[in-house]
Amino acid sequence: MTYHRGFTLLELLVVLAIVGILAAVAYPSYQDSVRQANRSDAIAELQGILAAQERYFLANREYATALSSLGFATDTHAIDVYNITAGDCDAPNNDATLCVEITAAASTDSQKKDGDIVMNSIGRSELVEAGTDTVKKQL
């Protein structure tokens, strides 16, 4: 009697079904990890820009409302899946020179699920719904 080595079709189908189930469970976790990594990169970039804003404030006694004043090529700075802009914020006594707000707006659909990041020079650091001012989470 001769024996043939190999896999039966049923064994291959079972293995494919198991791999499919594992992939279906793992992929959403992977997407969440990518979104969180992108958010961390954007937060680090915003903190660097706020540090540059503080240096600009020390030299000029006001914040730069345009990123080009800080040495960037344009007023919108793009990193991976975010577009970063600077602008005035609600400051004490309505004096715009006392506060600057930096916003990282998500530019891809998958990152928009996570939201936009807003930081300012008087302590605001929040994750907000993309395109709105509804706070999702304090950072």
Helices and strands as residue ranges (DSSP letters): H 9-60, G 67-70, E 77-79, E 82-88, G 92-94, G 96-98, E 100-106, H 109-112, E 116-120, E 125-128, E 135-138
